[in-house]
Amino acid sequence: MDPYIEILNLSKHFGQIRAVDDLSMKVLPGDIYGFLGPNGSGKSTTIRMMLSLIRPTSGQILLFGHDLARDRYKTLSRLGALIEKPDFYNYLSARKNLEILGRLSNISNLKHRVDEVLELVGLLPRAGSTVRTYSLGMKQRLGIAQSLLHHPDLIILDEPTNGLDPQGQKEIRDLVTSLNQDNNITILISSHILFEIEQIANRMIIIDKGKALVEGNVQELVNSQDRQVAFVLADTAAGLSFLNETVWAAKIIKSNQERIYFKINKDEIPDLNAFLVGHKMQIFAVEPVRSLEEFFLQITEDEKVS
């Protein structure tokens, strides 16, 4: 099956500024695809080119196997999107807002479909409330409901948790996972919140200054590098004193009263554990502290050095 999104050597220049620079990436059917990068990295510019809102300087965008430049209406009809903060008529109800938008898109069986999408995003009990009474998180979910009205195979969400409190962020993550797993919708979600993507995405790309730094399976990318691991010992001071006289001393990066932190390859973790046990060190816990955020900082720092 063709990728739902395939970007080939895409660039966008604004005068001397290269907002997107020779970017290539693929979103496969069934993905929750994390589109990661710091603010100003080119994510929103790339998304606007995917949606045919701005023209690329060079390169090609294929949606569902079709060239966006030649088959714009055919391809975009299978795609939904939420770009930044959704706008609605605040004095109208959520249901009425969606009905207006649905008429503009010629959605069949509109009233039934509006109730369907409101139920999908958890807003059906508040469907009759005016949008002005909605929290920011509820408005974001209403924006996602709008993107689902025409039964898309793929939706693009641009920073959907931006500005939300932790509970609102979790609700959006849970909704994204549910839409993907329970409703077979492929999702591209852009974010600079790295923990968020690590929680829900199966594949990702990290870009910086418009360039791709790395793309692939989230867990494989995170696990391919050395990571920080904390060992919790019954006697931390004794353990640290002992380890400092061994080859493992070079792996220690810091310690405190409760934990000794190592930068270590995943294959070395059982060896270190066995070594400590073999020397009568009592281990209470082994805690990975490796994260996608650490991974991102590492590869962006490597890019600056190179």
C-alpha positions in Angstrom: 0.0 0.0 0.0 1.3 3.5 -0.8 2.3 5.8 2.0 -0.5 8.2 2.9 2.0 11.0 2.9 5.3 10.9 1.0 7.4 14.1 0.8 10.4 14.1 -1.5 13.1 16.7 -1.3 10.7 19.4 -0.2 12.0 23.0 0.2 10.4 26.3 1.0 12.4 29.6 0.9 11.2 33.0 2.0 13.8 35.2 0.5 17.1 34.2 2.0 15.4 32.1 4.7 15.2 28.4 4.1 12.1 27.5 6.2 12.1 23.9 4.9 15.3 22.5 3.4 15.3 19.3 1.2 13.0 17.5 3.5 11.9 13.9 2.8 9.5 11.8 5.0 6.8 9.1 4.8 3.6 8.6 6.8 2.3 5.0 6.5 -1.3 3.8 6.8 -2.1 3.2 10.4 0.6 5.4 11.8 0.5 7.8 14.6 3.4 9.8 13.2 5.2 12.3 15.4 6.4 15.4 13.6 8.9 16.8 16.0 11.0 19.9 16.2 11.5 23.1 18.2 9.4 26.2 17.5 10.6 27.7 14.2 12.0 24.4 12.9 9.7 24.3 9.8 6.9 22.1 11.0 4.0 24.5 10.3 5.4 25.5 7.0 5.6 21.9 5.9 2.1 21.2 7.0 0.8 24.2 5.1 2.4 22.9 2.0 0.8 19.5 2.6 -2.6 21.2 2.8 -1.8 23.2 -0.4 -2.1 26.5 1.5 1.4 27.6 0.3 3.4 26.5 -2.7 6.7 24.7 -2.3 9.9 26.3 -3.7 10.9 22.8 -4.9 10.2 19.1 -4.2 7.1 16.9 -4.4 4.2 16.0 -2.1 2.4 12.7 -2.7 -0.9 12.2 -0.8 -2.4 8.7 -1.0 0.0 8.0 -3.9 -1.2 11.0 -5.9 0.8 14.2 -6.7 -0.8 17.0 -4.7 0.1 19.5 -7.4 -1.9 17.6 -10.0 -4.7 16.0 -8.0 -5.3 18.5 -5.3 -9.1 18.0 -4.8 -9.0 14.2 -5.0 -6.2 14.0 -2.4 -7.4 16.6 0.0 -10.9 15.1 0.2 -9.5 12.2 2.1 -7.6 14.4 4.6 -8.7 16.4 7.7 -6.7 19.0 9.6 -6.6 21.1 12.7 -4.1 24.0 12.3 -3.3 25.9 15.4 -6.3 27.3 17.3 -9.7 26.4 15.8 -12.1 29.3 15.2 -15.9 28.9 15.8 -18.9 31.1 16.2 -18.7 31.5 20.0 -22.4 32.5 20.3 -23.6 29.2 18.6 -23.6 25.7 20.0 -21.0 23.1 19.1 -23.7 21.2 17.2 -24.8 24.3 15.2 -21.1 25.2 14.4 -20.5 21.7 13.0 -23.8 21.7 11.0 -22.8 25.0 9.3 -19.3 23.6 8.4 -20.9 20.3 7.3 -23.3 22.1 4.9 -20.3 23.9 3.4 -18.7 20.5 2.8 -21.9 18.9 1.5 -21.8 16.2 4.2 -24.5 13.7 3.7 -26.8 12.7 6.6 -25.4 15.7 8.4 -27.2 15.7 11.7 -26.3 12.1 12.4 -22.7 12.6 11.4 -22.4 15.7 13.7 -23.6 13.6 16.6 -21.2 10.8 15.6 -18.1 13.1 15.7 -19.2 14.8 18.8 -19.5 11.5 20.5 -16.0 10.4 19.2 -14.4 13.4 20.8 -16.4 13.2 24.0 -18.5 16.3 23.6 -21.9 14.9 22.8 -23.2 15.7 26.4 -22.3 19.4 25.8 -23.4 19.5 22.1 -26.0 22.1 22.9 -23.8 24.4 24.9 -22.5 27.6 23.2 -18.8 27.5 22.3 -18.1 30.5 24.5 -18.7 28.2 27.6 -16.1 25.7 26.4 -12.6 25.3 27.9 -9.6 25.5 25.6 -9.3 21.8 25.7 -12.9 21.3 24.7 -12.4 23.8 21.8 -9.4 21.7 20.6 -11.6 18.6 20.7 -14.3 20.4 18.8 -11.7 21.3 16.2 -10.8 17.7 15.9 -14.4 16.8 15.5 -14.6 19.3 12.7 -11.7 17.6 11.0 -13.5 14.3 11.1 -16.8 15.4 9.6 -16.1 14.1 6.1 -14.8 10.6 7.1 -11.1 11.3 6.4 -8.5 8.5 6.2 -5.8 10.8 7.6 -5.9 13.8 9.9 -3.1 16.3 10.5 -3.0 18.0 13.9 -0.7 20.9 14.3 0.4 21.4 18.0 -3.1 20.3 19.3 -2.1 20.4 23.0 -0.5 23.9 22.8 -1.6 25.9 25.8 -3.4 23.1 27.5 -3.0 22.1 31.1 -1.7 18.5 31.9 -5.2 17.1 32.1 -6.1 18.7 28.8 -3.0 17.3 27.2 -3.8 13.8 28.4 -7.3 14.1 27.0 -6.0 15.0 23.6 -3.4 12.1 23.7 -6.1 9.6 24.7 -8.4 10.9 21.9 -5.6 10.6 19.3 -4.9 7.0 20.4 -8.6 6.1 20.3 -9.1 7.6 16.8 -6.2 5.6 15.6 -6.8 2.3 17.3 -10.6 2.2 17.4 -11.4 4.1 14.2 -8.5 3.2 11.9 -7.5 6.8 11.3 -3.9 7.6 10.4 -2.7 10.7 12.3 0.2 13.1 11.8 0.7 15.1 15.0 3.2 17.9 15.1 4.6 19.0 18.5 7.6 20.4 20.3 6.5 18.5 23.4 8.7 15.5 23.2 7.1 13.5 26.1 3.8 13.8 24.3 5.0 12.1 21.1 6.9 9.4 23.1 3.6 8.4 24.7 1.5 7.9 21.6 3.5 7.8 18.3 4.8 4.6 16.7 6.9 6.5 14.1 8.4 9.9 14.1 10.7 12.4 12.4 12.7 15.1 14.1 13.5 18.3 12.1 15.5 21.3 12.9 16.1 24.4 10.8 14.0 22.8 8.1 16.1 19.7 7.8 15.4 16.1 8.8 17.7 14.9 11.5 16.3 11.4 12.0 13.2 9.4 11.0 12.0 5.9 12.1 10.3 3.8 14.8 10.1 5.7 18.0 11.2 2.9 20.3 14.0 1.7 18.0 15.4 5.2 17.7 15.3 5.9 21.4 16.7 2.4 22.3 19.5 2.6 19.7 21.5 5.1 21.8 23.2 4.9 25.2 20.7 5.9 27.8 20.7 7.0 31.4 19.9 4.4 34.0 19.6 4.8 37.7 20.5 2.0 40.1 18.9 2.2 43.5 21.0 0.3 46.1 20.5 -0.5 49.7 23.7 1.3 50.5 24.4 4.0 47.9 27.6 5.3 49.4 29.2 1.8 49.7 28.1 1.0 46.2 29.6 4.2 44.8 32.9 3.6 46.6 33.1 0.1 45.3 32.2 1.0 41.7 34.7 3.8 41.6 37.5 1.1 41.8 36.1 -0.9 38.8 35.7 -0.5 35.0 32.2 0.7 35.6 33.4 3.9 37.1 33.7 5.4 33.6 30.0 4.8 33.1 28.9 6.8 36.1 27.7 10.3 35.3 26.3 11.4 38.7 24.9 10.2 42.0 22.9 11.3 45.0 22.0 9.8 48.3 19.5 7.4 46.7 20.7 6.7 43.2 23.7 6.1 41.0 23.3 7.2 37.4 25.0 5.5 34.5 25.2 6.3 30.8 25.1 2.9 29.4 24.1 0.7 26.4 21.0 -1.3 27.0 22.9 -4.6 26.5 25.2 -3.7 29.4 22.4 -3.2 31.9 22.1 -6.9 32.8 25.9 -7.2 33.0 26.1 -4.4 35.5 23.2 -5.8 37.5 24.9 -9.2 37.6 28.2 -7.6 38.6 26.6 -5.8 41.5 24.7 -8.8 42.7 27.8 -11.0 42.4 29.6 -8.6 44.8 26.8 -8.7 47.4 25.3 -5.3 46.5 21.6 -5.3 47.3 19.6 -3.7 44.4 16.2 -2.2 45.1 15.5 -0.9 41.6 16.8 -0.2 38.1 15.1 2.9 36.7 15.5 4.0 33.0 15.6 7.8 32.7 16.3 7.8 29.0 13.6 9.8 27.2 12.8 11.1 23.7 13.7 14.6 25.1 17.2 13.5 25.9 17.4 11.9 22.5 16.3 15.1 20.8 18.8 17.2 22.7 21.6 14.8 21.9 21.0 14.6 18.1 20.4 18.4 17.8 23.7 19.0 19.7 25.4 16.4 17.4 24.1 18.3 14.4 25.5 21.6 15.7 28.9 20.0 16.3 29.0 18.5 12.8 
